[in-house]
């Protein structure tokens, strides 16, 4: 059973029994949504996601490039690998460091 999570993203084809899955479990998605790249997926059901953004410096009247990293829950139905482009959404804290969930995969690295 797939449910609507309130974000316009494609649902995964596979099903899973993970209670922390936004599509098949009971966890709700709320707050911020980011698009990023998976830098590491070594942990069990865990991925490190990084995205780039620009910050304006008024003194130099220019933008600087910055990167941000966060740890996200990687459900078994999505199972993102290193180099995949993903969409992550904020949720309630799942553990000490996890406060985001991967909600969809948008293609990946061509290896």
MODELLER restraints for C-alpha pairs under 7 A, 6 or more apart:
rsr = mdl.restraints
at = mdl.atoms
rsr.add(forms.Gaussian(group=physical.xy_distance, feature=features.Distance(at['CA:1:A'], at['CA:24:A']), mean=6.57, stdev=0.5))
rsr.add(forms.Gaussian(group=physical.xy_distance, feature=features.Distance(at['CA:2:A'], at['CA:23:A']), mean=5.55, stdev=0.5))
rsr.add(forms.Gaussian(group=physical.xy_distance, feature=features.Distance(at['CA:2:A'], at['CA:24:A']), mean=6.03, stdev=0.5))
rsr.add(forms.Gaussian(group=physical.xy_distance, feature=features.Distance(at['CA:3:A'], at['CA:23:A']), mean=5.80, stdev=0.5))
rsr.add(forms.Gaussian(group=physical.xy_distance, feature=features.Distance(at['CA:5:A'], at['CA:22:A']), mean=6.73, stdev=0.5))
rsr.add(forms.Gaussian(group=physical.xy_distance, feature=features.Distance(at['CA:5:A'], at['CA:23:A']), mean=6.89, stdev=0.5))
rsr.add(forms.Gaussian(group=physical.xy_distance, feature=features.Distance(at['CA:5:A'], at['CA:29:A']), mean=6.64, stdev=0.5))
rsr.add(forms.Gaussian(group=physical.xy_distance, feature=features.Distance(at['CA:9:A'], at['CA:104:A']), mean=6.53, stdev=0.5))
rsr.add(forms.Gaussian(group=physical.xy_distance, feature=features.Distance(at['CA:10:A'], at['CA:104:A']), mean=6.42, stdev=0.5))
rsr.add(forms.Gaussian(group=physical.xy_distance, feature=features.Distance(at['CA:11:A'], at['CA:104:A']), mean=6.79, stdev=0.5))
rsr.add(forms.Gaussian(group=physical.xy_distance, feature=features.Distance(at['CA:12:A'], at['CA:77:A']), mean=6.43, stdev=0.5))
rsr.add(forms.Gaussian(group=physical.xy_distance, feature=features.Distance(at['CA:12:A'], at['CA:78:A']), mean=6.26, stdev=0.5))
rsr.add(forms.Gaussian(group=physical.xy_distance, feature=features.Distance(at['CA:14:A'], at['CA:77:A']), mean=5.17, stdev=0.5))
rsr.add(forms.Gaussian(group=physical.xy_distance, feature=features.Distance(at['CA:15:A'], at['CA:77:A']), mean=5.61, stdev=0.5))
rsr.add(forms.Gaussian(group=physical.xy_distance, feature=features.Distance(at['CA:16:A'], at['CA:24:A']), mean=6.43, stdev=0.5))
rsr.add(forms.Gaussian(group=physical.xy_distance, feature=features.Distance(at['CA:16:A'], at['CA:76:A']), mean=6.21, stdev=0.5))
rsr.add(forms.Gaussian(group=physical.xy_distance, feature=features.Distance(at['CA:16:A'], at['CA:77:A']), mean=5.42, stdev=0.5))
rsr.add(forms.Gaussian(group=physical.xy_distance, feature=features.Distance(at['CA:17:A'], at['CA:24:A']), mean=6.76, stdev=0.5))
rsr.add(forms.Gaussian(group=physical.xy_distance, feature=features.Distance(at['CA:18:A'], at['CA:25:A']), mean=5.93, stdev=0.5))
rsr.add(forms.Gaussian(group=physical.xy_distance, feature=features.Distance(at['CA:18:A'], at['CA:75:A']), mean=6.87, stdev=0.5))
rsr.add(forms.Gaussian(group=physical.xy_distance, feature=features.Distance(at['CA:19:A'], at['CA:25:A']), mean=4.16, stdev=0.5))
rsr.add(forms.Gaussian(group=physical.xy_distance, feature=features.Distance(at['CA:19:A'], at['CA:26:A']), mean=5.81, stdev=0.5))
rsr.add(forms.Gaussian(group=physical.xy_distance, feature=features.Distance(at['CA:20:A'], at['CA:26:A']), mean=6.57, stdev=0.5))
rsr.add(forms.Gaussian(group=physical.xy_distance, feature=features.Distance(at['CA:20:A'], at['CA:27:A']), mean=5.49, stdev=0.5))
rsr.add(forms.Gaussian(group=physical.xy_distance, feature=features.Distance(at['CA:21:A'], at['CA:27:A']), mean=6.51, stdev=0.5))
rsr.add(forms.Gaussian(group=physical.xy_distance, feature=features.Distance(at['CA:21:A'], at['CA:75:A']), mean=5.63, stdev=0.5))
rsr.add(forms.Gaussian(group=physical.xy_distance, feature=features.Distance(at['CA:22:A'], at['CA:28:A']), mean=6.29, stdev=0.5))
rsr.add(forms.Gaussian(group=physical.xy_distance, feature=features.Distance(at['CA:22:A'], at['CA:29:A']), mean=6.86, stdev=0.5))
rsr.add(forms.Gaussian(group=physical.xy_distance, feature=features.Distance(at['CA:22:A'], at['CA:103:A']), mean=6.86, stdev=0.5))
rsr.add(forms.Gaussian(group=physical.xy_distance, feature=features.Distance(at['CA:28:A'], at['CA:91:A']), mean=6.29, stdev=0.5))
rsr.add(forms.Gaussian(group=physical.xy_distance, feature=features.Distance(at['CA:29:A'], at['CA:89:A']), mean=6.35, stdev=0.5))
rsr.add(forms.Gaussian(group=physical.xy_distance, feature=features.Distance(at['CA:29:A'], at['CA:90:A']), mean=5.97, stdev=0.5))
rsr.add(forms.Gaussian(group=physical.xy_distance, feature=features.Distance(at['CA:29:A'], at['CA:91:A']), mean=4.85, stdev=0.5))
rsr.add(forms.Gaussian(group=physical.xy_distance, feature=features.Distance(at['CA:30:A'], at['CA:90:A']), mean=5.56, stdev=0.5))
rsr.add(forms.Gaussian(group=physical.xy_distance, feature=features.Distance(at['CA:30:A'], at['CA:91:A']), mean=5.50, stdev=0.5))
rsr.add(forms.Gaussian(group=physical.xy_distance, feature=features.Distance(at['CA:31:A'], at['CA:90:A']), mean=5.36, stdev=0.5))
rsr.add(forms.Gaussian(group=physical.xy_distance, feature=features.Distance(at['CA:32:A'], at['CA:89:A']), mean=5.90, stdev=0.5))
rsr.add(forms.Gaussian(group=physical.xy_distance, feature=features.Distance(at['CA:32:A'], at['CA:90:A']), mean=5.42, stdev=0.5))
rsr.add(forms.Gaussian(group=physical.xy_distance, feature=features.Distance(at['CA:33:A'], at['CA:88:A']), mean=5.72, stdev=0.5))
rsr.add(forms.Gaussian(group=physical.xy_distance, feature=features.Distance(at['CA:33:A'], at['CA:89:A']), mean=4.39, stdev=0.5))
rsr.add(forms.Gaussian(group=physical.xy_distance, feature=features.Distance(at['CA:33:A'], at['CA:90:A']), mean=6.42, stdev=0.5))
rsr.add(forms.Gaussian(group=physical.xy_distance, feature=features.Distance(at['CA:34:A'], at['CA:87:A']), mean=5.76, stdev=0.5))
rsr.add(forms.Gaussian(group=physical.xy_distance, feature=features.Distance(at['CA:34:A'], at['CA:88:A']), mean=5.37, stdev=0.5))
rsr.add(forms.Gaussian(group=physical.xy_distance, feature=features.Distance(at['CA:34:A'], at['CA:89:A']), mean=6.50, stdev=0.5))
rsr.add(forms.Gaussian(group=physical.xy_distance, feature=features.Distance(at['CA:35:A'], at['CA:51:A']), mean=6.75, stdev=0.5))
rsr.add(forms.Gaussian(group=physical.xy_distance, feature=features.Distance(at['CA:35:A'], at['CA:86:A']), mean=5.77, stdev=0.5))
rsr.add(forms.Gaussian(group=physical.xy_distance, feature=features.Distance(at['CA:35:A'], at['CA:87:A']), mean=4.51, stdev=0.5))
rsr.add(forms.Gaussian(group=physical.xy_distance, feature=features.Distance(at['CA:35:A'], at['CA:88:A']), mean=6.35, stdev=0.5))
rsr.add(forms.Gaussian(group=physical.xy_distance, feature=features.Distance(at['CA:36:A'], at['CA:49:A']), mean=5.95, stdev=0.5))
rsr.add(forms.Gaussian(group=physical.xy_distance, feature=features.Distance(at['CA:36:A'], at['CA:50:A']), mean=5.34, stdev=0.5))
rsr.add(forms.Gaussian(group=physical.xy_distance, feature=features.Distance(at['CA:36:A'], at['CA:51:A']), mean=4.45, stdev=0.5))
rsr.add(forms.Gaussian(group=physical.xy_distance, feature=features.Distance(at['CA:36:A'], at['CA:85:A']), mean=5.70, stdev=0.5))
rsr.add(forms.Gaussian(group=physical.xy_distance, feature=features.Distance(at['CA:36:A'], at['CA:86:A']), mean=5.56, stdev=0.5))
rsr.add(forms.Gaussian(group=physical.xy_distance, feature=features.Distance(at['CA:36:A'], at['CA:87:A']), mean=6.45, stdev=0.5))
rsr.add(forms.Gaussian(group=physical.xy_distance, feature=features.Distance(at['CA:37:A'], at['CA:49:A']), mean=5.45, stdev=0.5))
rsr.add(forms.Gaussian(group=physical.xy_distance, feature=features.Distance(at['CA:37:A'], at['CA:50:A']), mean=5.38, stdev=0.5))
rsr.add(forms.Gaussian(group=physical.xy_distance, feature=features.Distance(at['CA:37:A'], at['CA:51:A']), mean=6.36, stdev=0.5))
rsr.add(forms.Gaussian(group=physical.xy_distance, feature=features.Distance(at['CA:37:A'], at['CA:83:A']), mean=5.87, stdev=0.5))
rsr.add(forms.Gaussian(group=physical.xy_distance, feature=features.Distance(at['CA:37:A'], at['CA:84:A']), mean=5.64, stdev=0.5))
rsr.add(forms.Gaussian(group=physical.xy_distance, feature=features.Distance(at['CA:37:A'], at['CA:85:A']), mean=4.55, stdev=0.5))
rsr.add(forms.Gaussian(group=physical.xy_distance, feature=features.Distance(at['CA:37:A'], at['CA:86:A']), mean=6.04, stdev=0.5))
rsr.add(forms.Gaussian(group=physical.xy_distance, feature=features.Distance(at['CA:38:A'], at['CA:47:A']), mean=6.48, stdev=0.5))
rsr.add(forms.Gaussian(group=physical.xy_distance, feature=features.Distance(at['CA:38:A'], at['CA:48:A']), mean=5.77, stdev=0.5))
rsr.add(forms.Gaussian(group=physical.xy_distance, feature=features.Distance(at['CA:38:A'], at['CA:49:A']), mean=4.49, stdev=0.5))
rsr.add(forms.Gaussian(group=physical.xy_distance, feature=features.Distance(at['CA:38:A'], at['CA:50:A']), mean=6.42, stdev=0.5))
rsr.add(forms.Gaussian(group=physical.xy_distance, feature=features.Distance(at['CA:38:A'], at['CA:81:A']), mean=6.70, stdev=0.5))
rsr.add(forms.Gaussian(group=physical.xy_distance, feature=features.Distance(at['CA:38:A'], at['CA:82:A']), mean=5.08, stdev=0.5))
rsr.add(forms.Gaussian(group=physical.xy_distance, feature=features.Distance(at['CA:38:A'], at['CA:83:A']), mean=5.23, stdev=0.5))
rsr.add(forms.Gaussian(group=physical.xy_distance, feature=features.Distance(at['CA:38:A'], at['CA:84:A']), mean=5.50, stdev=0.5))
rsr.add(forms.Gaussian(group=physical.xy_distance, feature=features.Distance(at['CA:38:A'], at['CA:85:A']), mean=6.55, stdev=0.5))
rsr.add(forms.Gaussian(group=physical.xy_distance, feature=features.Distance(at['CA:39:A'], at['CA:48:A']), mean=5.53, stdev=0.5))
rsr.add(forms.Gaussian(group=physical.xy_distance, feature=features.Distance(at['CA:39:A'], at['CA:49:A']), mean=5.77, stdev=0.5))
rsr.add(forms.Gaussian(group=physical.xy_distance, feature=features.Distance(at['CA:39:A'], at['CA:50:A']), mean=6.56, stdev=0.5))
rsr.add(forms.Gaussian(group=physical.xy_distance, feature=features.Distance(at['CA:39:A'], at['CA:82:A']), mean=5.40, stdev=0.5))
rsr.add(forms.Gaussian(group=physical.xy_distance, feature=features.Distance(at['CA:39:A'], at['CA:83:A']), mean=6.20, stdev=0.5))
rsr.add(forms.Gaussian(group=physical.xy_distance, feature=features.Distance(at['CA:40:A'], at['CA:47:A']), mean=5.61, stdev=0.5))
rsr.add(forms.Gaussian(group=physical.xy_distance, feature=features.Distance(at['CA:40:A'], at['CA:48:A']), mean=5.13, stdev=0.5))
rsr.add(forms.Gaussian(group=physical.xy_distance, feature=features.Distance(at['CA:40:A'], at['CA:82:A']), mean=5.42, stdev=0.5))
rsr.add(forms.Gaussian(group=physical.xy_distance, feature=features.Distance(at['CA:41:A'], at['CA:47:A']), mean=4.36, stdev=0.5))
rsr.add(forms.Gaussian(group=physical.xy_distance, feature=features.Distance(at['CA:41:A'], at['CA:48:A']), mean=6.48, stdev=0.5))
rsr.add(forms.Gaussian(group=physical.xy_distance, feature=features.Distance(at['CA:41:A'], at['CA:81:A']), mean=5.90, stdev=0.5))
rsr.add(forms.Gaussian(group=physical.xy_distance, feature=features.Distance(at['CA:41:A'], at['CA:82:A']), mean=6.03, stdev=0.5))
rsr.add(forms.Gaussian(group=physical.xy_distance, feature=features.Distance(at['CA:45:A'], at['CA:73:A']), mean=5.83, stdev=0.5))
rsr.add(forms.Gaussian(group=physical.xy_distance, feature=features.Distance(at['CA:45:A'], at['CA:74:A']), mean=4.64, stdev=0.5))
rsr.add(forms.Gaussian(group=physical.xy_distance, feature=features.Distance(at['CA:45:A'], at['CA:75:A']), mean=5.95, stdev=0.5))
rsr.add(forms.Gaussian(group=physical.xy_distance, feature=features.Distance(at['CA:46:A'], at['CA:71:A']), mean=6.96, stdev=0.5))
rsr.add(forms.Gaussian(group=physical.xy_distance, feature=features.Distance(at['CA:46:A'], at['CA:72:A']), mean=5.87, stdev=0.5))
rsr.add(forms.Gaussian(group=physical.xy_distance, feature=features.Distance(at['CA:46:A'], at['CA:73:A']), mean=4.82, stdev=0.5))
rsr.add(forms.Gaussian(group=physical.xy_distance, feature=features.Distance(at['CA:46:A'], at['CA:74:A']), mean=5.00, stdev=0.5))
rsr.add(forms.Gaussian(group=physical.xy_distance, feature=features.Distance(at['CA:47:A'], at['CA:71:A']), mean=5.83, stdev=0.5))
rsr.add(forms.Gaussian(group=physical.xy_distance, feature=features.Distance(at['CA:47:A'], at['CA:72:A']), mean=5.36, stdev=0.5))
rsr.add(forms.Gaussian(group=physical.xy_distance, feature=features.Distance(at['CA:47:A'], at['CA:73:A']), mean=6.35, stdev=0.5))
rsr.add(forms.Gaussian(group=physical.xy_distance, feature=features.Distance(at['CA:47:A'], at['CA:74:A']), mean=5.95, stdev=0.5))
rsr.add(forms.Gaussian(group=physical.xy_distance, feature=features.Distance(at['CA:48:A'], at['CA:69:A']), mean=6.76, stdev=0.5))
rsr.add(forms.Gaussian(group=physical.xy_distance, feature=features.Distance(at['CA:48:A'], at['CA:70:A']), mean=5.78, stdev=0.5))
rsr.add(forms.Gaussian(group=physical.xy_distance, feature=features.Distance(at['CA:48:A'], at['CA:71:A']), mean=4.58, stdev=0.5))
rsr.add(forms.Gaussian(group=physical.xy_distance, feature=features.Distance(at['CA:48:A'], at['CA:72:A']), mean=6.21, stdev=0.5))
rsr.add(forms.Gaussian(group=physical.xy_distance, feature=features.Distance(at['CA:49:A'], at['CA:69:A']), mean=5.62, stdev=0.5))
rsr.add(forms.Gaussian(group=physical.xy_distance, feature=features.Distance(at['CA:49:A'], at['CA:70:A']), mean=5.52, stdev=0.5))
rsr.add(forms.Gaussian(group=physical.xy_distance, feature=features.Distance(at['CA:49:A'], at['CA:71:A']), mean=6.20, stdev=0.5))
rsr.add(forms.Gaussian(group=physical.xy_distance, feature=features.Distance(at['CA:49:A'], at['CA:72:A']), mean=6.85, stdev=0.5))
rsr.add(forms.Gaussian(group=physical.xy_distance, feature=features.Distance(at['CA:50:A'], at['CA:67:A']), mean=6.75, stdev=0.5))
rsr.add(forms.Gaussian(group=physical.xy_distance, feature=features.Distance(at['CA:50:A'], at['CA:68:A']), mean=5.56, stdev=0.5))
rsr.add(forms.Gaussian(group=physical.xy_distance, feature=features.Distance(at['CA:50:A'], at['CA:69:A']), mean=4.32, stdev=0.5))
rsr.add(forms.Gaussian(group=physical.xy_distance, feature=features.Distance(at['CA:50:A'], at['CA:70:A']), mean=6.59, stdev=0.5))
rsr.add(forms.Gaussian(group=physical.xy_distance, feature=features.Distance(at['CA:51:A'], at['CA:67:A']), mean=5.68, stdev=0.5))
rsr.add(forms.Gaussian(group=physical.xy_distance, feature=features.Distance(at['CA:51:A'], at['CA:68:A']), mean=5.59, stdev=0.5))
rsr.add(forms.Gaussian(group=physical.xy_distance, feature=features.Distance(at['CA:51:A'], at['CA:69:A']), mean=6.68, stdev=0.5))
rsr.add(forms.Gaussian(group=physical.xy_distance, feature=features.Distance(at['CA:52:A'], at['CA:66:A']), mean=5.69, stdev=0.5))
rsr.add(forms.Gaussian(group=physical.xy_distance, feature=features.Distance(at['CA:52:A'], at['CA:67:A']), mean=4.34, stdev=0.5))
rsr.add(forms.Gaussian(group=physical.xy_distance, feature=features.Distance(at['CA:52:A'], at['CA:68:A']), mean=6.38, stdev=0.5))
rsr.add(forms.Gaussian(group=physical.xy_distance, feature=features.Distance(at['CA:53:A'], at['CA:65:A']), mean=6.06, stdev=0.5))
rsr.add(forms.Gaussian(group=physical.xy_distance, feature=features.Distance(at['CA:53:A'], at['CA:66:A']), mean=5.43, stdev=0.5))
rsr.add(forms.Gaussian(group=physical.xy_distance, feature=features.Distance(at['CA:53:A'], at['CA:67:A']), mean=6.18, stdev=0.5))
rsr.add(forms.Gaussian(group=physical.xy_distance, feature=features.Distance(at['CA:54:A'], at['CA:63:A']), mean=5.91, stdev=0.5))
rsr.add(forms.Gaussian(group=physical.xy_distance, feature=features.Distance(at['CA:54:A'], at['CA:64:A']), mean=5.53, stdev=0.5))
rsr.add(forms.Gaussian(group=physical.xy_distance, feature=features.Distance(at['CA:54:A'], at['CA:65:A']), mean=4.80, stdev=0.5))
rsr.add(forms.Gaussian(group=physical.xy_distance, feature=features.Distance(at['CA:54:A'], at['CA:66:A']), mean=5.91, stdev=0.5))
rsr.add(forms.Gaussian(group=physical.xy_distance, feature=features.Distance(at['CA:55:A'], at['CA:63:A']), mean=5.35, stdev=0.5))
rsr.add(forms.Gaussian(group=physical.xy_distance, feature=features.Distance(at['CA:55:A'], at['CA:64:A']), mean=5.36, stdev=0.5))
rsr.add(forms.Gaussian(group=physical.xy_distance, feature=features.Distance(at['CA:55:A'], at['CA:65:A']), mean=6.62, stdev=0.5))
rsr.add(forms.Gaussian(group=physical.xy_distance, feature=features.Distance(at['CA:56:A'], at['CA:62:A']), mean=5.84, stdev=0.5))
rsr.add(forms.Gaussian(group=physical.xy_distance, feature=features.Distance(at['CA:56:A'], at['CA:63:A']), mean=4.34, stdev=0.5))
rsr.add(forms.Gaussian(group=physical.xy_distance, feature=features.Distance(at['CA:56:A'], at['CA:64:A']), mean=6.40, stdev=0.5))
rsr.add(forms.Gaussian(group=physical.xy_distance, feature=features.Distance(at['CA:57:A'], at['CA:63:A']), mean=5.89, stdev=0.5))
rsr.add(forms.Gaussian(group=physical.xy_distance, feature=features.Distance(at['CA:71:A'], at['CA:97:A']), mean=6.59, stdev=0.5))
rsr.add(forms.Gaussian(group=physical.xy_distance, feature=features.Distance(at['CA:71:A'], at['CA:98:A']), mean=5.49, stdev=0.5))
rsr.add(forms.Gaussian(group=physical.xy_distance, feature=features.Distance(at['CA:71:A'], at['CA:100:A']), mean=6.95, stdev=0.5))
rsr.add(forms.Gaussian(group=physical.xy_distance, feature=features.Distance(at['CA:72:A'], at['CA:98:A']), mean=5.49, stdev=0.5))
rsr.add(forms.Gaussian(group=physical.xy_distance, feature=features.Distance(at['CA:72:A'], at['CA:99:A']), mean=6.60, stdev=0.5))
rsr.add(forms.Gaussian(group=physical.xy_distance, feature=features.Distance(at['CA:72:A'], at['CA:100:A']), mean=4.68, stdev=0.5))
rsr.add(forms.Gaussian(group=physical.xy_distance, feature=features.Distance(at['CA:72:A'], at['CA:101:A']), mean=5.02, stdev=0.5))
rsr.add(forms.Gaussian(group=physical.xy_distance, feature=features.Distance(at['CA:72:A'], at['CA:102:A']), mean=6.33, stdev=0.5))
rsr.add(forms.Gaussian(group=physical.xy_distance, feature=features.Distance(at['CA:73:A'], at['CA:98:A']), mean=6.54, stdev=0.5))
rsr.add(forms.Gaussian(group=physical.xy_distance, feature=features.Distance(at['CA:73:A'], at['CA:100:A']), mean=6.27, stdev=0.5))
rsr.add(forms.Gaussian(group=physical.xy_distance, feature=features.Distance(at['CA:73:A'], at['CA:101:A']), mean=4.62, stdev=0.5))
rsr.add(forms.Gaussian(group=physical.xy_distance, feature=features.Distance(at['CA:73:A'], at['CA:102:A']), mean=6.12, stdev=0.5))
rsr.add(forms.Gaussian(group=physical.xy_distance, feature=features.Distance(at['CA:74:A'], at['CA:80:A']), mean=6.69, stdev=0.5))
rsr.add(forms.Gaussian(group=physical.xy_distance, feature=features.Distance(at['CA:74:A'], at['CA:101:A']), mean=6.52, stdev=0.5))
rsr.add(forms.Gaussian(group=physical.xy_distance, feature=features.Distance(at['CA:74:A'], at['CA:102:A']), mean=5.67, stdev=0.5))
rsr.add(forms.Gaussian(group=physical.xy_distance, feature=features.Distance(at['CA:78:A'], at['CA:104:A']), mean=6.77, stdev=0.5))
rsr.add(forms.Gaussian(group=physical.xy_distance, feature=features.Distance(at['CA:78:A'], at['CA:105:A']), mean=6.97, stdev=0.5))
rsr.add(forms.Gaussian(group=physical.xy_distance, feature=features.Distance(at['CA:80:A'], at['CA:105:A']), mean=6.87, stdev=0.5))
rsr.add(forms.Gaussian(group=physical.xy_distance, feature=features.Distance(at['CA:83:A'], at['CA:108:A']), mean=5.86, stdev=0.5))
rsr.add(forms.Gaussian(group=physical.xy_distance, feature=features.Distance(at['CA:83:A'], at['CA:109:A']), mean=5.07, stdev=0.5))
rsr.add(forms.Gaussian(group=physical.xy_distance, feature=features.Distance(at['CA:84:A'], at['CA:105:A']), mean=6.97, stdev=0.5))
rsr.add(forms.Gaussian(group=physical.xy_distance, feature=features.Distance(at['CA:84:A'], at['CA:107:A']), mean=6.16, stdev=0.5))
rsr.add(forms.Gaussian(group=physical.xy_distance, feature=features.Distance(at['CA:84:A'], at['CA:108:A']), mean=3.79, stdev=0.5))
rsr.add(forms.Gaussian(group=physical.xy_distance, feature=features.Distance(at['CA:84:A'], at['CA:109:A']), mean=5.71, stdev=0.5))
rsr.add(forms.Gaussian(group=physical.xy_distance, feature=features.Distance(at['CA:85:A'], at['CA:105:A']), mean=6.09, stdev=0.5))
rsr.add(forms.Gaussian(group=physical.xy_distance, feature=features.Distance(at['CA:85:A'], at['CA:106:A']), mean=5.27, stdev=0.5))
rsr.add(forms.Gaussian(group=physical.xy_distance, feature=features.Distance(at['CA:85:A'], at['CA:107:A']), mean=5.91, stdev=0.5))
rsr.add(forms.Gaussian(group=physical.xy_distance, feature=features.Distance(at['CA:85:A'], at['CA:108:A']), mean=5.37, stdev=0.5))
rsr.add(forms.Gaussian(group=physical.xy_distance, feature=features.Distance(at['CA:86:A'], at['CA:102:A']), mean=6.68, stdev=0.5))
rsr.add(forms.Gaussian(group=physical.xy_distance, feature=features.Distance(at['CA:86:A'], at['CA:104:A']), mean=5.77, stdev=0.5))
rsr.add(forms.Gaussian(group=physical.xy_distance, feature=features.Distance(at['CA:86:A'], at['CA:105:A']), mean=4.48, stdev=0.5))
rsr.add(forms.Gaussian(group=physical.xy_distance, feature=features.Distance(at['CA:86:A'], at['CA:106:A']), mean=5.49, stdev=0.5))
rsr.add(forms.Gaussian(group=physical.xy_distance, feature=features.Distance(at['CA:87:A'], at['CA:102:A']), mean=5.89, stdev=0.5))
rsr.add(forms.Gaussian(group=physical.xy_distance, feature=features.Distance(at['CA:87:A'], at['CA:103:A']), mean=5.79, stdev=0.5))
rsr.add(forms.Gaussian(group=physical.xy_distance, feature=features.Distance(at['CA:87:A'], at['CA:104:A']), mean=5.41, stdev=0.5))
rsr.add(forms.Gaussian(group=physical.xy_distance, feature=features.Distance(at['CA:87:A'], at['CA:105:A']), mean=6.50, stdev=0.5))
rsr.add(forms.Gaussian(group=physical.xy_distance, feature=features.Distance(at['CA:88:A'], at['CA:100:A']), mean=6.23, stdev=0.5))
rsr.add(forms.Gaussian(group=physical.xy_distance, feature=features.Distance(at['CA:88:A'], at['CA:101:A']), mean=5.39, stdev=0.5))
rsr.add(forms.Gaussian(group=physical.xy_distance, feature=features.Distance(at['CA:88:A'], at['CA:102:A']), mean=4.36, stdev=0.5))
rsr.add(forms.Gaussian(group=physical.xy_distance, feature=features.Distance(at['CA:88:A'], at['CA:103:A']), mean=5.62, stdev=0.5))
rsr.add(forms.Gaussian(group=physical.xy_distance, feature=features.Distance(at['CA:89:A'], at['CA:100:A']), mean=5.41, stdev=0.5))
rsr.add(forms.Gaussian(group=physical.xy_distance, feature=features.Distance(at['CA:89:A'], at['CA:101:A']), mean=5.48, stdev=0.5))
rsr.add(forms.Gaussian(group=physical.xy_distance, feature=features.Distance(at['CA:89:A'], at['CA:102:A']), mean=6.54, stdev=0.5))
rsr.add(forms.Gaussian(group=physical.xy_distance, feature=features.Distance(at['CA:89:A'], at['CA:103:A']), mean=6.68, stdev=0.5))
rsr.add(forms.Gaussian(group=physical.xy_distance, feature=features.Distance(at['CA:90:A'], at['CA:99:A']), mean=6.00, stdev=0.5))
rsr.add(forms.Gaussian(group=physical.xy_distance, feature=features.Distance(at['CA:90:A'], at['CA:100:A']), mean=4.39, stdev=0.5))
rsr.add(forms.Gaussian(group=physical.xy_distance, feature=features.Distance(at['CA:90:A'], at['CA:101:A']), mean=6.45, stdev=0.5))
rsr.add(forms.Gaussian(group=physical.xy_distance, feature=features.Distance(at['CA:91:A'], at['CA:99:A']), mean=5.68, stdev=0.5))
rsr.add(forms.Gaussian(group=physical.xy_distance, feature=features.Distance(at['CA:91:A'], at['CA:100:A']), mean=5.53, stdev=0.5))
rsr.add(forms.Gaussian(group=physical.xy_distance, feature=features.Distance(at['CA:91:A'], at['CA:101:A']), mean=6.88, stdev=0.5))
rsr.add(forms.Gaussian(group=physical.xy_distance, feature=features.Distance(at['CA:92:A'], at['CA:99:A']), mean=5.98, stdev=0.5))
rsr.add(forms.Gaussian(group=physical.xy_distance, feature=features.Distance(at['CA:93:A'], at['CA:99:A']), mean=4.52, stdev=0.5))
